[in-house]
Amino acid sequence: MTEEIKEEILSFDTMQIMEMIPHRYPFLLVDRITECVPGKYAKGYKNLTMNEGFFQGHFPGNPIMPGVLQLEAMAQCSAPILLTMPQYKGKLALFAGLDNVRFKNIVRPGDKLEMHIEMTALKGPIGKCHAVGSVDGKVVVEADMTVAMK
């Protein structure tokens, strides 16, 4: 008889996220990590309001969340996947690369950008992830990301 290993699913509020990563307002782009299994995946979200500084200039009269900030939000959401592993606790997760980026729709004030990041490979301090951002169940951005631990 084999014993099934139960994975611990973690979650983190904004204050706990700020204990893990150095980002602060206005550059903290994750409000909550709703699920995180160390070394495997993380799910989180960013609630967007018209008060976000980037909406003031991108673009006046037609506010859109910049694609580069969508990618940064997903990178921040990916950090706990590694930072919750014992060997990386207290380290710094760095956004190291992007591949296969696709923007499929725009993100506006009032949207909830939901992010799902899955670790696809881990070799030493370098991790590869597949990241998907969605709004109301529709994919708005997708990318393969590289994260490096320092």
Summary of the structure (lengths in Angstrom):
residues: 150
radius of gyration: 15.5
end to end distance: 41.1
largest distance: 63.5
contacts: 450
relative contact order: 0.20
helix: 21%
strand: 41%
